Amino acid sequence: MRMIGLIGGMSWESSAEYYRILNQGVRDRLGRTASARCLLWSFDFSEIEALQHRGDWDALGDRLVEAARRLEASGAEGLLICTNTMHRLAAQVEAAVEIPLLHIADPTAARVKAASFGTVGLLGTAFTMEQPFYKDRLAARHGLRVLVPDAADRATVHRVIYEELVAGRIVPESRAAYRAIIERLAAAGAEAVILGCTEIMLLIGAEDSPVPVFDTTALHAAAAVDWVLASPNDRAVATKG
């Protein structure tokens, strides 16, 4: 089994889900006492959040590169960044290490395409919904058409993530607001919705949407299970570059 390094703590609420899914997946495949070989670097998210909202992506990149290098030096053979937003810095992390990075958008897009959907709605932080790093990867690399909520709905999605979900708060009124936003995306032509923030799965599930929902947390962690259990020569799941 390969050793995987998790860059987490952004927030720890979703990082705990990564750890659970990764270990359950290995146990399901290898037997009741099996668990994943993994290393976890967990940030203090209050520091990360402050830098995000100041727009200091250089400082954020330095922190992610340091985490990636330390995980590699400690024996990690591959990496996960356990958050969608910080994949804005994925190329910088990849360039800093020799081990592969499993990008969160790729297993999600693969599952969407396998289900024969071509147009998706994207929910996430304002950074993920508004900046090109995530939408462009889905479009250019995977051929998906990506719809995002309007400005008011984007503000609601972002606020709920940072004020409630990262703190472990599940508010029924916010679930209702997300349901309404998803319905508007579906009415605009979204055939499915990507939960493009790793905390959204704490609030929203398939039962809350009129169209299929693709949870990036679960799909990313499941792809990591495939990778840690694959042959060392199999480069199909995670690739360098």
PyRosetta script that sets phi, psi and omega in degrees:
from pyrosetta import init, pose_from_sequence

init()
pose = pose_from_sequence("MRMIGLIGGMSWESSAEYYRILNQGVRDRLGRTASARCLLWSFDFSEIEALQHRGDWDALGDRLVEAARRLEASGAEGLLICTNTMHRLAAQVEAAVEIPLLHIADPTAARVKAASFGTVGLLGTAFTMEQPFYKDRLAARHGLRVLVPDAADRATVHRVIYEELVAGRIVPESRAAYRAIIERLAAAGAEAVILGCTEIMLLIGAEDSPVPVFDTTALHAAAAVDWVLASPNDRAVATKG")
pose.set_psi(1, 133.2)
pose.set_omega(1, 177.2)
pose.set_phi(2, -74.3)
pose.set_psi(2, 153.2)
pose.set_omega(2, 174.6)
pose.set_phi(3, -91.9)
pose.set_psi(3, 126.8)
pose.set_omega(3, 178.7)
pose.set_phi(4, -113.5)
pose.set_psi(4, 142.0)
pose.set_omega(4, 178.1)
pose.set_phi(5, -103.5)
pose.set_psi(5, 130.1)
pose.set_omega(5, -179.2)
pose.set_phi(6, -107.0)
pose.set_psi(6, 122.7)
pose.set_omega(6, 173.4)
pose.set_phi(7, -96.4)
pose.set_psi(7, 101.3)
pose.set_omega(7, -169.6)
pose.set_phi(8, -127.5)
pose.set_psi(8, -159.3)
pose.set_omega(8, -177.1)
pose.set_phi(9, 81.7)
pose.set_psi(9, 17.5)
pose.set_omega(9, -173.6)
pose.set_phi(10, -130.2)
pose.set_psi(10, 59.1)
pose.set_omega(10, 3.2)
pose.set_phi(11, -100.3)
pose.set_psi(11, 174.6)
pose.set_omega(11, 179.1)
pose.set_phi(12, -67.5)
pose.set_psi(12, -21.7)
pose.set_omega(12, 178.4)
pose.set_phi(13, -57.7)
pose.set_psi(13, -45.3)
pose.set_omega(13, 179.3)
pose.set_phi(14, -82.4)
pose.set_psi(14, -29.5)
pose.set_omega(14, 176.8)
pose.set_phi(15, -61.7)
pose.set_psi(15, -35.4)
pose.set_omega(15, 176.2)
pose.set_phi(16, -62.1)
pose.set_psi(16, -36.3)
pose.set_omega(16, 177.2)
pose.set_phi(17, -67.1)
pose.set_psi(17, -40.6)
pose.set_omega(17, 175.7)
pose.set_phi(18, -57.1)
pose.set_psi(18, -48.6)
pose.set_omega(18, -177.7)
pose.set_phi(19, -61.5)
pose.set_psi(19, -42.6)
pose.set_omega(19, 179.8)
pose.set_phi(20, -64.5)
pose.set_psi(20, -49.8)
pose.set_omega(20, -176.9)
pose.set_phi(21, -64.4)
pose.set_psi(21, -42.2)
pose.set_omega(21, -179.7)
pose.set_phi(22, -61.2)
pose.set_psi(22, -46.7)
pose.set_omega(22, -178.3)
pose.set_phi(23, -72.6)
pose.set_psi(23, -37.6)
pose.set_omega(23, 176.4)
pose.set_phi(24, -64.2)
pose.set_psi(24, -39.3)
pose.set_omega(24, 179.2)
pose.set_phi(25, -63.2)
pose.set_psi(25, -42.5)
pose.set_omega(25, 177.5)
pose.set_phi(26, -65.8)
pose.set_psi(26, -42.0)
pose.set_omega(26, 178.8)
pose.set_phi(27, -62.3)
pose.set_psi(27, -41.7)
pose.set_omega(27, 179.7)
pose.set_phi(28, -62.8)
pose.set_psi(28, -33.7)
pose.set_omega(28, -176.8)
pose.set_phi(29, -86.2)
pose.set_psi(29, -32.4)
pose.set_omega(29, -171.6)
pose.set_phi(30, -112.2)
pose.set_psi(30, -13.6)
pose.set_omega(30, 179.4)
pose.set_phi(31, 125.7)
pose.set_psi(31, 165.4)
pose.set_omega(31, -165.1)
pose.set_phi(32, -63.8)
pose.set_psi(32, -24.1)
pose.set_omega(32, -180.0)
pose.set_phi(33, -101.6)
pose.set_psi(33, 1.8)
pose.set_omega(33, -177.5)
pose.set_phi(34, -79.5)
pose.set_psi(34, 147.2)
pose.set_omega(34, 174.4)
pose.set_phi(35, -148.0)
pose.set_psi(35, 164.4)
pose.set_omega(35, -173.7)
pose.set_phi(36, -76.8)
pose.set_psi(36, 144.5)
pose.set_omega(36, 169.9)
pose.set_phi(37, -86.5)
pose.set_psi(37, 110.0)
pose.set_omega(37, -175.8)
pose.set_phi(38, -148.4)
pose.set_psi(38, 156.9)
pose.set_omega(38, 173.6)
pose.set_phi(39, -121.2)
pose.set_psi(39, 141.4)
pose.set_omega(39, -179.1)
pose.set_phi(40, -122.9)
pose.set_psi(40, 124.3)
pose.set_omega(40, 168.2)
pose.set_phi(41, -103.8)
pose.set_psi(41, 118.2)
pose.set_omega(41, -175.4)
pose.set_phi(42, -116.2)
pose.set_psi(42, 116.8)
pose.set_omega(42, 178.9)
pose.set_phi(43, -78.0)
pose.set_psi(43, 159.9)
pose.set_omega(43, 164.4)
pose.set_phi(44, -81.5)
pose.set_psi(44, 107.8)
pose.set_omega(44, -172.0)
pose.set_phi(45, -66.5)
pose.set_psi(45, -23.6)
pose.set_omega(45, 178.8)
pose.set_phi(46, -61.0)
pose.set_psi(46, -35.7)
pose.set_omega(46, 177.3)
pose.set_phi(47, -70.2)
pose.set_psi(47, -42.0)
pose.set_omega(47, -179.9)
pose.set_phi(48, -64.5)
pose.set_psi(48, -45.9)
pose.set_omega(48, -179.1)
pose.set_phi(49, -59.5)
pose.set_psi(49, -43.1)
pose.set_omega(49, -179.1)
pose.set_phi(50, -61.9)
pose.set_psi(50, -42.6)
pose.set_omega(50, 178.9)
pose.set_phi(51, -67.4)
pose.set_psi(51, -38.8)
pose.set_omega(51, 177.5)
pose.set_phi(52, -58.7)
pose.set_psi(52, -49.6)
pose.set_omega(52, -175.3)
pose.set_phi(53, -75.7)
pose.set_psi(53, -16.1)
pose.set_omega(53, 170.2)
pose.set_phi(54, -85.2)
pose.set_psi(54, -10.7)
pose.set_omega(54, -178.2)
pose.set_phi(55, 75.5)
pose.set_psi(55, 23.2)
pose.set_omega(55, -177.7)
pose.set_phi(56, -90.8)
pose.set_psi(56, 72.5)
pose.set_omega(56, -177.1)
pose.set_phi(57, -73.0)
pose.set_psi(57, -22.8)
pose.set_omega(57, 175.5)
pose.set_phi(58, -64.1)
pose.set_psi(58, -46.3)
pose.set_omega(58, 178.5)
pose.set_phi(59, -64.4)
pose.set_psi(59, -39.7)
pose.set_omega(59, 178.3)
pose.set_phi(60, -63.6)
pose.set_psi(60, -41.2)
pose.set_omega(60, 177.8)
pose.set_phi(61, -61.6)
pose.set_psi(61, -41.5)
pose.set_omega(61, 178.4)
pose.set_phi(62, -60.0)
pose.set_psi(62, -41.0)
pose.set_omega(62, -178.9)
pose.set_phi(63, -67.2)
pose.set_psi(63, -43.1)
pose.set_omega(63, 179.8)
pose.set_phi(64, -66.8)
pose.set_psi(64, -39.0)
pose.set_omega(64, 178.6)
pose.set_phi(65, -64.0)
pose.set_psi(65, -42.9)
pose.set_omega(65, 177.4)
pose.set_phi(66, -59.5)
pose.set_psi(66, -45.0)
pose.set_omega(66, 179.4)
pose.set_phi(67, -61.5)
pose.set_psi(67, -45.1)
pose.set_omega(67, -178.5)
pose.set_phi(68, -62.7)
pose.set_psi(68, -43.4)
pose.set_omega(68, -179.1)
pose.set_phi(69, -66.3)
pose.set_psi(69, -38.7)
pose.set_omega(69, 179.4)
pose.set_phi(70, -69.0)
pose.set_psi(70, -37.9)
pose.set_omega(70, 176.6)
pose.set_phi(71, -65.2)
pose.set_psi(71, -41.9)
pose.set_omega(71, 177.6)
pose.set_phi(72, -61.8)
pose.set_psi(72, -45.0)
pose.set_omega(72, -179.8)
pose.set_phi(73, -64.0)
pose.set_psi(73, -25.8)
pose.set_omega(73, -179.3)
pose.set_phi(74, -87.5)
pose.set_psi(74, -1.5)
pose.set_omega(74, 174.9)
pose.set_phi(75, 116.4)
pose.set_psi(75, -0.7)
pose.set_omega(75, 178.0)
pose.set_phi(76, -64.2)
pose.set_psi(76, 137.9)
pose.set_omega(76, 179.8)
pose.set_phi(77, -103.3)
pose.set_psi(77, -8.5)
pose.set_omega(77, 176.4)
pose.set_phi(78, -159.8)
pose.set_psi(78, 165.6)
pose.set_omega(78, -173.9)
pose.set_phi(79, -130.0)
pose.set_psi(79, 147.3)
pose.set_omega(79, 166.6)
pose.set_phi(80, -123.3)
pose.set_psi(80, 133.3)
pose.set_omega(80, 166.1)
pose.set_phi(81, -96.4)
pose.set_psi(81, 113.5)
pose.set_omega(81, -169.1)
pose.set_phi(82, -87.1)
pose.set_psi(82, 52.6)
pose.set_omega(82, 179.4)
pose.set_phi(83, -168.2)
pose.set_psi(83, 143.6)
pose.set_omega(83, 176.8)
pose.set_phi(84, -74.2)
pose.set_psi(84, -47.0)
pose.set_omega(84, -173.4)
pose.set_phi(85, -57.0)
pose.set_psi(85, -41.8)
pose.set_omega(85, -175.5)
pose.set_phi(86, -75.7)
pose.set_psi(86, -2.1)
pose.set_omega(86, 169.7)
pose.set_phi(87, -70.2)
pose.set_psi(87, -6.4)
pose.set_omega(87, 168.7)
pose.set_phi(88, -55.8)
pose.set_psi(88, -25.5)
pose.set_omega(88, -176.7)
pose.set_phi(89, -107.7)
pose.set_psi(89, 14.2)
pose.set_omega(89, -175.0)
pose.set_phi(90, -59.8)
pose.set_psi(90, -42.7)
pose.set_omega(90, -178.3)
pose.set_phi(91, -63.8)
pose.set_psi(91, -37.3)
pose.set_omega(91, 178.4)
pose.set_phi(92, -65.1)
pose.set_psi(92, -41.2)
pose.set_omega(92, 177.5)
pose.set_phi(93, -64.9)
pose.set_psi(93, -46.6)
pose.set_omega(93, 179.7)
pose.set_phi(94, -56.9)
pose.set_psi(94, -40.4)
pose.set_omega(94, -177.4)
pose.set_phi(95, -69.9)
pose.set_psi(95, -19.5)
pose.set_omega(95, -173.9)
pose.set_phi(96, -91.1)
pose.set_psi(96, -12.4)
pose.set_omega(96, -175.8)
pose.set_phi(97, -130.8)
pose.set_psi(97, 166.3)
pose.set_omega(97, 178.5)
pose.set_phi(98, -95.8)
pose.set_psi(98, -16.0)
pose.set_omega(98, -176.7)
pose.set_phi(99, -89.5)
pose.set_psi(99, 156.6)
pose.set_omega(99, -176.9)
pose.set_phi(100, -77.0)
pose.set_psi(100, 154.2)
pose.set_omega(100, 174.8)
pose.set_phi(101, -113.1)
pose.set_psi(101, 128.8)
pose.set_omega(101, 175.5)
pose.set_phi(102, -89.4)
pose.set_psi(102, 107.4)
pose.set_omega(102, -175.1)
pose.set_phi(103, -75.3)
pose.set_psi(103, 134.8)
pose.set_omega(103, -173.7)
pose.set_phi(104, -65.1)
pose.set_psi(104, -30.4)
pose.set_omega(104, -176.9)
pose.set_phi(105, -72.4)
pose.set_psi(105, -26.7)
pose.set_omega(105, -170.7)
pose.set_phi(106, -71.4)
pose.set_psi(106, -50.2)
pose.set_omega(106, 177.0)
pose.set_phi(107, -64.9)
pose.set_psi(107, -30.3)
pose.set_omega(107, 177.3)
pose.set_phi(108, -66.3)
pose.set_psi(108, -49.4)
pose.set_omega(108, 179.4)
pose.set_phi(109, -61.9)
pose.set_psi(109, -39.0)
pose.set_omega(109, 179.3)
pose.set_phi(110, -61.4)
pose.set_psi(110, -41.0)
pose.set_omega(110, 179.5)
pose.set_phi(111, -69.5)
pose.set_psi(111, -37.8)
pose.set_omega(111, 177.2)
pose.set_phi(112, -61.6)
pose.set_psi(112, -46.5)
pose.set_omega(112, -178.7)
pose.set_phi(113, -67.9)
pose.set_psi(113, -35.6)
pose.set_omega(113, 177.6)
pose.set_phi(114, -63.1)
pose.set_psi(114, -27.6)
pose.set_omega(114, 177.3)
pose.set_phi(115, -87.3)
pose.set_psi(115, 4.2)
pose.set_omega(115, 175.0)
pose.set_phi(116, 68.5)
pose.set_psi(116, 32.1)
pose.set_omega(116, 174.3)
pose.set_phi(117, -99.7)
pose.set_psi(117, 141.9)
pose.set_omega(117, -179.8)
pose.set_phi(118, -116.7)
pose.set_psi(118, -19.9)
pose.set_omega(118, -179.4)
pose.set_phi(119, -123.1)
pose.set_psi(119, 124.2)
pose.set_omega(119, -176.1)
pose.set_phi(120, -126.0)
pose.set_psi(120, 147.9)
pose.set_omega(120, 167.4)
pose.set_phi(121, -90.1)
pose.set_psi(121, 145.1)
pose.set_omega(121, -178.4)
pose.set_phi(122, -121.4)
pose.set_psi(122, 123.3)
pose.set_omega(122, 172.1)
pose.set_phi(123, -110.8)
pose.set_psi(123, 141.4)
pose.set_omega(123, 179.0)
pose.set_phi(124, 179.7)
pose.set_psi(124, -166.6)
pose.set_omega(124, 172.9)
pose.set_phi(125, -66.7)
pose.set_psi(125, 164.7)
pose.set_omega(125, 176.1)
pose.set_phi(126, -58.1)
pose.set_psi(126, -34.6)
pose.set_omega(126, 179.6)
pose.set_phi(127, -61.5)
pose.set_psi(127, -44.5)
pose.set_omega(127, -177.9)
pose.set_phi(128, -71.6)
pose.set_psi(128, -40.1)
pose.set_omega(128, -177.7)
pose.set_phi(129, -75.2)
pose.set_psi(129, -31.1)
pose.set_omega(129, -170.8)
pose.set_phi(130, -103.1)
pose.set_psi(130, -30.0)
pose.set_omega(130, -179.8)
pose.set_phi(131, -86.7)
pose.set_psi(131, 158.2)
pose.set_omega(131, -170.6)
pose.set_phi(132, -81.4)
pose.set_psi(132, -14.5)
pose.set_omega(132, -168.5)
pose.set_phi(133, -58.1)
pose.set_psi(133, -33.4)
pose.set_omega(133, -175.5)
pose.set_phi(134, -93.6)
pose.set_psi(134, -49.2)
pose.set_omega(134, -179.3)
pose.set_phi(135, -62.1)
pose.set_psi(135, -40.0)
pose.set_omega(135, -178.7)
pose.set_phi(136, -66.6)
pose.set_psi(136, -34.8)
pose.set_omega(136, 178.2)
pose.set_phi(137, -67.0)
pose.set_psi(137, -43.3)
pose.set_omega(137, 177.9)
pose.set_phi(138, -61.4)
pose.set_psi(138, -38.3)
pose.set_omega(138, -177.2)
pose.set_phi(139, -79.4)
pose.set_psi(139, -53.4)
pose.set_omega(139, -172.2)
pose.set_phi(140, -73.6)
pose.set_psi(140, -41.8)
pose.set_omega(140, -176.1)
pose.set_phi(141, -86.6)
pose.set_psi(141, -29.0)
pose.set_omega(141, -172.3)
pose.set_phi(142, -120.8)
pose.set_psi(142, -3.5)
pose.set_omega(142, 174.6)
pose.set_phi(143, 71.7)
pose.set_psi(143, 24.3)
pose.set_omega(143, -179.7)
pose.set_phi(144, -93.9)
pose.set_psi(144, 144.0)
pose.set_omega(144, 170.5)
pose.set_phi(145, -90.6)
pose.set_psi(145, 128.4)
pose.set_omega(145, -172.2)
pose.set_phi(146, -115.7)
pose.set_psi(146, 125.5)
pose.set_omega(146, 175.1)
pose.set_phi(147, -108.1)
pose.set_psi(147, 141.6)
pose.set_omega(147, 175.0)
pose.set_phi(148, -122.8)
pose.set_psi(148, 157.5)
pose.set_omega(148, 178.2)
pose.set_phi(149, -62.6)
pose.set_psi(149, 165.4)
pose.set_omega(149, 175.2)
pose.set_phi(150, -71.0)
pose.set_psi(150, 176.0)
pose.set_omega(150, -172.0)
pose.set_phi(151, -59.1)
pose.set_psi(151, -42.7)
pose.set_omega(151, -179.1)
pose.set_phi(152, -65.7)
pose.set_psi(152, -42.1)
pose.set_omega(152, 179.4)
pose.set_phi(153, -69.1)
pose.set_psi(153, -36.7)
pose.set_omega(153, 176.6)
pose.set_phi(154, -61.2)
pose.set_psi(154, -40.8)
pose.set_omega(154, 179.2)
pose.set_phi(155, -62.9)
pose.set_psi(155, -39.7)
pose.set_omega(155, 178.4)
pose.set_phi(156, -64.9)
pose.set_psi(156, -46.9)
pose.set_omega(156, -179.9)
pose.set_phi(157, -59.0)
pose.set_psi(157, -45.9)
pose.set_omega(157, -178.5)
pose.set_phi(158, -63.8)
pose.set_psi(158, -46.3)
pose.set_omega(158, -178.4)
pose.set_phi(159, -59.9)
pose.set_psi(159, -44.8)
pose.set_omega(159, -178.9)
pose.set_phi(160, -62.4)
pose.set_psi(160, -39.5)
pose.set_omega(160, 179.4)
pose.set_phi(161, -61.2)
pose.set_psi(161, -51.9)
pose.set_omega(161, -171.3)
pose.set_phi(162, -81.9)
pose.set_psi(162, -27.8)
pose.set_omega(162, -178.6)
pose.set_phi(163, -94.1)
pose.set_psi(163, -21.1)
pose.set_omega(163, -173.8)
pose.set_phi(164, -124.5)
pose.set_psi(164, -59.3)
pose.set_omega(164, -168.4)
pose.set_phi(165, -67.1)
pose.set_psi(165, -41.0)
pose.set_omega(165, 179.8)
pose.set_phi(166, -66.5)
pose.set_psi(166, -18.2)
pose.set_omega(166, 176.5)
pose.set_phi(167, -96.7)
pose.set_psi(167, 6.4)
pose.set_omega(167, 179.0)
pose.set_phi(168, 75.9)
pose.set_psi(168, 17.1)
pose.set_omega(168, -179.0)
pose.set_phi(169, -93.7)
pose.set_psi(169, 123.8)
pose.set_omega(169, 177.7)
pose.set_phi(170, -111.1)
pose.set_psi(170, 111.6)
pose.set_omega(170, -173.2)
pose.set_phi(171, -110.8)
pose.set_psi(171, 120.4)
pose.set_omega(171, -178.3)
pose.set_phi(172, -54.9)
pose.set_psi(172, -38.2)
pose.set_omega(172, -179.9)
pose.set_phi(173, -64.4)
pose.set_psi(173, -32.7)
pose.set_omega(173, 177.5)
pose.set_phi(174, -72.1)
pose.set_psi(174, -36.5)
pose.set_omega(174, 174.7)
pose.set_phi(175, -60.9)
pose.set_psi(175, -43.1)
pose.set_omega(175, 178.3)
pose.set_phi(176, -63.0)
pose.set_psi(176, -38.8)
pose.set_omega(176, 178.8)
pose.set_phi(177, -65.3)
pose.set_psi(177, -41.8)
pose.set_omega(177, 178.3)
pose.set_phi(178, -64.9)
pose.set_psi(178, -40.6)
pose.set_omega(178, 178.0)
pose.set_phi(179, -58.3)
pose.set_psi(179, -44.2)
pose.set_omega(179, 179.9)
pose.set_phi(180, -64.7)
pose.set_psi(180, -38.8)
pose.set_omega(180, 178.6)
pose.set_phi(181, -65.0)
pose.set_psi(181, -42.4)
pose.set_omega(181, 177.7)
pose.set_phi(182, -62.9)
pose.set_psi(182, -40.7)
pose.set_omega(182, 178.1)
pose.set_phi(183, -61.5)
pose.set_psi(183, -37.7)
pose.set_omega(183, 178.0)
pose.set_phi(184, -68.9)
pose.set_psi(184, -37.6)
pose.set_omega(184, 175.7)
pose.set_phi(185, -63.6)
pose.set_psi(185, -42.4)
pose.set_omega(185, 178.4)
pose.set_phi(186, -62.8)
pose.set_psi(186, -41.3)
pose.set_omega(186, 178.8)
pose.set_phi(187, -64.4)
pose.set_psi(187, -27.9)
pose.set_omega(187, 179.6)
pose.set_phi(188, -82.4)
pose.set_psi(188, -5.4)
pose.set_omega(188, 176.5)
pose.set_phi(189, 120.4)
pose.set_psi(189, 0.1)
pose.set_omega(189, 178.4)
pose.set_phi(190, -68.9)
pose.set_psi(190, 125.3)
pose.set_omega(190, 178.3)
pose.set_phi(191, -85.4)
pose.set_psi(191, -18.3)
pose.set_omega(191, 179.7)
pose.set_phi(192, -157.7)
pose.set_psi(192, 166.9)
pose.set_omega(192, -179.8)
pose.set_phi(193, -127.3)
pose.set_psi(193, 131.9)
pose.set_omega(193, 174.3)
pose.set_phi(194, -95.1)
pose.set_psi(194, 124.1)
pose.set_omega(194, 173.9)
pose.set_phi(195, -82.9)
pose.set_psi(195, 87.4)
pose.set_omega(195, -171.2)
pose.set_phi(196, -88.8)
pose.set_psi(196, 29.1)
pose.set_omega(196, 168.4)
pose.set_phi(197, -138.7)
pose.set_psi(197, 133.5)
pose.set_omega(197, -171.5)
pose.set_phi(198, -69.1)
pose.set_psi(198, -12.9)
pose.set_omega(198, 176.9)
pose.set_phi(199, -89.2)
pose.set_psi(199, -17.9)
pose.set_omega(199, -173.2)
pose.set_phi(200, -62.1)
pose.set_psi(200, -29.9)
pose.set_omega(200, 179.4)
pose.set_phi(201, -63.9)
pose.set_psi(201, -15.9)
pose.set_omega(201, 174.9)
pose.set_phi(202, -72.1)
pose.set_psi(202, -20.8)
pose.set_omega(202, -174.3)
pose.set_phi(203, -110.0)
pose.set_psi(203, -38.5)
pose.set_omega(203, -169.2)
pose.set_phi(204, -122.4)
pose.set_psi(204, 138.5)
pose.set_omega(204, 174.4)
pose.set_phi(205, -133.9)
pose.set_psi(205, -173.7)
pose.set_omega(205, -177.0)
pose.set_phi(206, -58.5)
pose.set_psi(206, -32.1)
pose.set_omega(206, -177.3)
pose.set_phi(207, -69.9)
pose.set_psi(207, -11.8)
pose.set_omega(207, -177.6)
pose.set_phi(208, -97.3)
pose.set_psi(208, 2.8)
pose.set_omega(208, -172.0)
pose.set_phi(209, -130.1)
pose.set_psi(209, 141.3)
pose.set_omega(209, 175.5)
pose.set_phi(210, -78.6)
pose.set_psi(210, -10.2)
pose.set_omega(210, 178.0)
pose.set_phi(211, -125.6)
pose.set_psi(211, 161.9)
pose.set_omega(211, -179.9)
pose.set_phi(212, -58.8)
pose.set_psi(212, 145.9)
pose.set_omega(212, -178.1)
pose.set_phi(213, -113.9)
pose.set_psi(213, 135.5)
pose.set_omega(213, 178.5)
pose.set_phi(214, -117.8)
pose.set_psi(214, 112.7)
pose.set_omega(214, -174.6)
pose.set_phi(215, -90.5)
pose.set_psi(215, 111.7)
pose.set_omega(215, -176.2)
pose.set_phi(216, -63.9)
pose.set_psi(216, -32.9)
pose.set_omega(216, 179.3)
pose.set_phi(217, -60.6)
pose.set_psi(217, -53.5)
pose.set_omega(217, -177.4)
pose.set_phi(218, -64.4)
pose.set_psi(218, -41.5)
pose.set_omega(218, -177.1)
pose.set_phi(219, -70.6)
pose.set_psi(219, -38.9)
pose.set_omega(219, 177.7)
pose.set_phi(220, -65.0)
pose.set_psi(220, -46.3)
pose.set_omega(220, -179.9)
pose.set_phi(221, -66.2)
pose.set_psi(221, -38.0)
pose.set_omega(221, 177.8)
pose.set_phi(222, -65.5)
pose.set_psi(222, -38.6)
pose.set_omega(222, 176.2)
pose.set_phi(223, -64.5)
pose.set_psi(223, -34.1)
pose.set_omega(223, 176.5)
pose.set_phi(224, -64.9)
pose.set_psi(224, -37.4)
pose.set_omega(224, 175.8)
pose.set_phi(225, -60.0)
pose.set_psi(225, -47.2)
pose.set_omega(225, 177.6)
pose.set_phi(226, -56.5)
pose.set_psi(226, -42.7)
pose.set_omega(226, -175.9)
pose.set_phi(227, -68.6)
pose.set_psi(227, -45.1)
pose.set_omega(227, -176.7)
pose.set_phi(228, -66.6)
pose.set_psi(228, -25.9)
pose.set_omega(228, -177.8)
pose.set_phi(229, -98.0)
pose.set_psi(229, -1.8)
pose.set_omega(229, -178.5)
pose.set_phi(230, -77.9)
pose.set_psi(230, 165.0)
pose.set_omega(230, 172.9)
pose.set_phi(231, -60.8)
pose.set_psi(231, 142.6)
pose.set_omega(231, 178.7)
pose.set_phi(232, -57.4)
pose.set_psi(232, -22.6)
pose.set_omega(232, -179.4)
pose.set_phi(233, -89.5)
pose.set_psi(233, -3.9)
pose.set_omega(233, -178.3)
pose.set_phi(234, -84.9)
pose.set_psi(234, 111.9)
pose.set_omega(234, -178.5)
pose.set_phi(235, -105.2)
pose.set_psi(235, 16.1)
pose.set_omega(235, -172.4)
pose.set_phi(236, -76.0)
pose.set_psi(236, -25.5)
pose.set_omega(236, -174.0)
pose.set_phi(237, -91.4)
pose.set_psi(237, -49.2)
pose.set_omega(237, 178.2)
pose.set_phi(238, -122.7)
pose.set_psi(238, 134.3)
pose.set_omega(238, -177.5)
pose.set_phi(239, -128.8)
pose.set_psi(239, 150.9)
pose.set_omega(239, 175.1)
pose.set_phi(240, -85.1)
pose.set_psi(240, 122.9)
pose.set_omega(240, 178.1)
pose.set_phi(241, 91.3)
pose.dump_pdb("model.pdb")
